[in-house]
Amino acid sequence: MNYILVDIDSNRFLPFTFTRPVCDIRIGILTIRQKWEKYLGNELFCITAEHLKQKFPLNFNSSCNSIVINGAVCPDDVLLSKIQELKPNQVLYVKDVFIAANLGEIAPNTFDIAGLEKYEKVVLQHDALLHIDSVTDIFSKNDIALRADFAYLTANKVSQIISGSNQVNNFANIYIEEGAIVECSLLNASTGPIYIGKNAEVMEGSIIRGPFALCEGSVLKMGAKIYGATTIGPYSKVGGEVNNSVIFGYSNKAHDGFLGNSVLGEWCNLGADTNNSNLKNNYSQVQIWDYANKVYANTGMQFCGIVMGDHSKTGINTMLNTGTWVGVCANIFGGSFPPKYVPCFSWGGADGFDTFELSKAIEVAQRVYERRSLVFDEKEQTLFTYLFNNFR
């Protein structure tokens, strides 16, 4: 059987789906794709937007039947069992949320969501469904996802011994992977689990309140203050104060400053003392830019900070307002609040924006990749070029 993840209405998750399929969004400890791969025991491919297909190709065995799965749905044992029971030409829903469809002998590269009307509908009652429906769900549902991932990843496993230099509350709710270093810090797992990934480091004086995940190779800088539910993806460096935020990976917030109720993509950098507001002075609900419809839309949330696409950066002492939406490859600096909508490849701040030229953006990305011993290859450059020409 081919199991294929599929993007459904990926515009809901911009700016992050400019550069990745929905299933490669990180929520909890893992990305959604990684979760499904662990549950199914196989590498999974996806059906995604046309401009992403070169970087994220669809591979499948043409001699096998195929099941397509909504890439915005997180797996669990109940869903897995029901999906594997699907017969050809059956489609599974939980309430009005599409979960999966058995395409039978139809090739998955011809899949069309509109064609599911012809399928036999199977409805599952499943109150514990974890499904992201908007960009703000990434941080607002991170608590649920963190607890689920922690339970799955640590089942029947033994943590590294926690150093006696730390002050710890609820040892049983803390898991430290091989090669991780945690010294002289305060770990409070009474409010939720704490997961420290392989070869990660928690430096001296850090204060962590779970649920929290520090993924592989990441560093929590000295004196950091972390409130749950927060995820720091792999190979990132984070300091200062962070509350209920998700950092996908390969991004840095290495200095003091507040990040709250926010999501950062990959290869972002927040300059020293960058701060975001996550609460309006009048305590009203926060609006955020709806890129697809070109309007500010009500999030229904009182606490909402920023969403920042891949490769975007801020200068020192940058201030970002509640509900700020930042595209890919933006550079923000200056002493006042910039607009709450910052398009891709923008360069500037409150006094206005110029265009961050494509050649310069590629040059910076190449340098950043080199620092991590990676190559910003032709596929990455092609993607940058497409985004520059179509989404700024």
Steps between C-alpha positions, in 0.01 A plus 500: 500500500617853417429748779513856363455825694309773318473877541145618558448877478865578570435876477374479858859439611684776315772624529630154598354319199682731260799274568365164620201266479249519785625167637846650564364746754639428844249476784584323823845341477483368142371621166170350390680296233743361759210397723331303219829338399548371854145367521514334156865395511575635150637807328205705375467730201244770435278667244574870526492832314647511150790728598608259776502180294864524392619522861237260634440242223222245515626142484271197506482137394272483197427132565342573840172659605520842667356669805525878517504666844427862589842653577347731764381207715721350771494120543388291793416134549127550436557680168767255389273200557206657318712616206646152452146358497392721208393311191558630145283802421426575865575837658534565874376811679490616861202734503571720195880450502637285217738242648590249229381324187580162347552573130522136405690465173477871413847657483546750786654761269154539342327552836239777509321587825185586303482141376435369851130577459475171308650297786316316774515721810610351832455725806701441816405643840834610641502786750877477548580588137801732470459700180652838418265728310686833507845645549421594862407138580871421483563669835151482650485118463868444577423399859288205385753398234797520739338273755401248233846495340672472836290198598561332162874567476587407858281192546703211644820705480733614778623858521858600560566567867426863585803676646485583868600858420140563387193579710226266378127461560338174376790289373261250337378765257846586366683317222857576392633339183851365442774763488291783645649726767288660772677670789424751776143568385145487637271242337135508605313214334203512735310707241594281204776278360850623415683337209868571429612361165817326390815713540299802613628724779327692777749755630534615859225699666222405257148483644265261320132447569347215301368393264819568308712340229857587409571299186820342372812714501330813634631725776315683774721793596597599855219643710224424248142508633266259324127466557301214348377399261817573304692304236850588382570302184835345408827692476369827643635736765257670736537741791291760680132443577279272292136410560275256307697521176621261230834538320521258207878460498835647390392836644653726763364722771824498689462814714264666745157604380146359516340257253145398586212315333699491179638275226838537330592305189847370416816708452357801685705727725366742761750771587589590860207638700243430229161495674150421386169603648253216551218698665327818387473789744119487483499118549295449183543207263802512269477520122764354269561529127309252285731477199260306278220755537722809548321615816562505875299218654391456861688216669244472781797512738597750766863384497670489162853609416677456166528249218827526307586315182831329423822703462356817655696708748476796739761754608583589860224662708232417245138529620225287346132557567227250586400290201799588282528289182847483343566330168807315375839677478394823672749720687343726763682770696450845651375652823122502447233239430501387135167421331323185615531357149855467367514348149760251382838646401441826691789710631428778750258584780262767627634758251419276206636202310726450203542170315755251630654415165495134400874471442573642845241274666656192337848616603394533866323163495810334358711643782251391763488146363880482485519580870303178563706300246203489262464602135244749372458306179334560164160382626512756781604776258221408261248520783635841609473625142140384469399662828678825409321519166154407627452580870656834595 
